[in-house]
Amino acid sequence: MDKEFEYYAILGVTSQATLEEIQSAFAALRAKIPQEKRDKANNPAYARLVNAYEVLSNPTRRATYDSLLAETKSLESINLVVTTSRSRIKISDAEQVVYLLLDILPPEQDAKQLPLNLSLVLDKSTSMQGGRLSHVKTAVELIVNKLTPADTLSIISFSDRAEVVVPSGKVENPLAIVGQLRGVQASGGTEIYQGLQAGVQELRKADLTRHTNYLILLTDGHTYGDAAQCLELAHRMVGQNIGMSAFGLGTEWNDQFLDDLVAPSGGQSNFVEQPHEIVQHLQKRIHGLGTIYAQNIGLKLNLHRKVSIKYGFKLAPFSQPLIIDEETVYLGNLEGHAPVSVLLELKIGPNPVETRLNLNLEVVADMPGPQLRAQTFKHTQQLYVLAELGQEMPPEKIVEAVRVMNMYRMNEKVWQEVEAGRLDVATTRMQHLSTRLLEAGEADLAQQAQQEIEQISRAGTMSLAGRKKLKYGTRALIDKTQLGNNKQ
């Protein structure tokens, strides 16, 4: 849009400004112009100021202007880049597999620097006493000192009940916040819902439309009797523009539950093996929230009737398995300099004749810069079924992504076999995984896999520590691969 018609910018207010704010801004700017220069005919700058005020101070004219502005801003869209492992497949009476990589890239305009509205929900149950709680406090202290006075913070501690340690408020006095945090003492059981509910209540005290709203959970144990309530709340948070990530400390917590908990908002779940690692996990997650291009990204799939999704995995900005049995797959935010990248494994049904299959992808996202909600971006990828094929090599980035993702999936299948009591099959799979890890140069993970083979043979199950080290270790290999790709 021509700068002459950027009325909000001319008045120095946001598109969310109230009538009173608009009137105040106009009065302040007008007062700076000498009386003799307040002439629309001879002073273009004054004419622009008056025109902006006349439009934005009139509700009907402002609504029309906002509508035109939205149409213009929607052209400044995010970019969708779709790559498939192959664009042509052969006529066949059998099912075939094709991988699809979707990269959601930032638009060309600058990202919107929304202030952060953050709630830290900290487990203080008895098992957190000692080093764990101490390191959590230290990590949170460091995070507090990295926030700005424009950010809003609340801190919740919970065991079998929740306590608001730091009520929602601007981060204007970090020392006072740290002082309140130091008084938290470990006691009680673990009921995560109590903490989540209190965290959401504190987040809602801020204007959710003007912030990047995020809840981070740190816990070291299983929740008791309230898992269903937690998951219901996680789904409601999406509709309130609140994201969530969760970090498990030690080995006792339920990794599948945390995966399910963050899935509705496209958040991250991760394993903090040693208490001193808490700092780096929190810093990485909060750093990404500082710059937001798009929020609440949802992927809607309208694939051909002969195409279905076998598996989905989010590769960037962090690795996370996707829940793909719902109409919309939520992918979180487009943040920082990293794309949101998704790898889908597609099952192609039998096709005995030549044809063309349309793979329709639709991305819906909120754009915080121009304040646009539910913007839609579409892409159709075509897959050809042919009688004769030339040689087609899959793109290297898909080959590498599939390679490391399959190591993660192999480990997950070992756990499934163990739970089903098929220990011989589990042991064989784990041996294959150990070999793959050695070939990839991951000696520590390969050694852990060997230890779990012995554990399965001896105890009929994997160790809690081994289960998490392999699950999140193989998941981290995906992060390494994406980091290398982004540098290229």
Secondary structure, DSSP 8 states (H G I E B T S, - for coil): --GGG-HHHHHT--TT--HHHHHHHHHHHHHTS-GGG--TTT-HHHHHHHHHHHHHTSHHHHHHHHHHHHHHHTTS--EEEEEES-SEEE-BSS-EEEEEEEEEE--SS--B---EEEEEEEE-SGGGTTHHHHHHHHHHHHHHTTS-TT-EEEEEEESSSEEEEEEEEESS-HHHHHHHHHT----S---HHHHHHHHHHHHTTS-GGGSEEEEEEEESS---S-HHHHHHHHHHHHHTTEEEEEEEESS-S-HHHHHHHHGGGT--EEEE-SGGGHHHHHHHHHHHTTSEEEEEEEEEEE--TTEEEEEEEEEESS-EE---SSSEEEEEEEETT--EEEEEEEEE--B-S-EEEEEEEEEEEEETTTTEEEEEEEEEEEEEEESS-------HHHHHHHHHHHHHHHHHHHHHHHHTT-HHHHHHHHHHHHHHHHHTT-HHHHHHHHHHHHHHHHHSS--HHHHHHHHHHHHHHHHHHHHHHHH-
